[in-house]
Amino acid sequence: MPRMTARTTAHRTAALAAAAVSPLLLNLWAAGPALAHGAPTDPVSRVYGCSPEGGRAGTAACKAAVAANGAPFTAWDNLRVANVNGRDRRTIPDGKLCSGGLPAYKGLDLARADWPSTRLTPGGTLRMTYASTIAHTGTFRLYLTKAGYDPAKPLTWSDLPDRPFAEVKDPALTNGSYRFSVKLPADRTGRQVLYTIWQNSSTPDTYYSCSDVVFTKAGVAAGTERGTGKEAATDQASPTSGTTTPAATRTPAADAPSATSDAPPAQAAAATPESTPVASATGAGSGPSAPLLAGGAAAVLVLTGGAALALRMRRR
């Protein structure tokens, strides 16, 4: 048998270490695109406000939502559905608009009039802050429930106009958020729902969110007291980004009940599944998490240790 040298042993040790770590690294790299999530933080969305990070988890509405879910909204930035391609009204069922039809977020569809809300002014300026972890191109479509909306009933597509009151395309991601300003309709009063659809163009995903708002005569901008769920008017200016298209000058939206689509012609014509939920059934662990980061750190440590061992063996 050939004599086992120290150098041979060192090489084999390093190879074994690399072989053990490679699957972990591949899994981490494969999970990379899954880190690209987002949701509105101002006006606060239900999913973010009721999350452990949103500061409103202790409110009655959020407690009820978590109880209905059976789990907390840890993955608040992962409420997305793949391959919708502008067919929102045909993909997301009535009564499940706030959850995107995903079981992991079903508690967000509860019909209540006490969701944490943001105070707005009719005809005023909406300054949207939409948190995201990785920059993506795409279009934000903003809807407001119609006058006479009843929050005691499940939200349906008939509660929303056929066309959004504003669209914003490809705003810049700055300090972890998209920020843009749009003009609000002047004919809304009382409690309403701001429904935001973010259709990515760099991924197959579309994100859905409900932000509860209350129209009052005081204040000119979006804002809430963080951690209390109480409505409060603030006037913190945010930079305007992206291209806003007023509804009065647009063509009909792709999600209106018609054959039009916001997707590129070739993509719209392609046959795609009606809906492919991306979030897991539990709703936890599918977003950015400490275990994922810890796994990456462990992989680096193992590689470093293997290389150091190989060098020490080689020097002997």
Helices and strands as residue ranges (DSSP letters): H 6-30, G 32-35, E 38-42, H 46-49, H 60-69, E 80-82, H 88-91, G 103-109, E 117-120, E 125-132, E 138-144, G 157-159, E 166-169, E 173-174, E 177-183, E 190-200, E 205-215, E 243-246, G 247-249, H 265-269, E 276-277, H 290-315
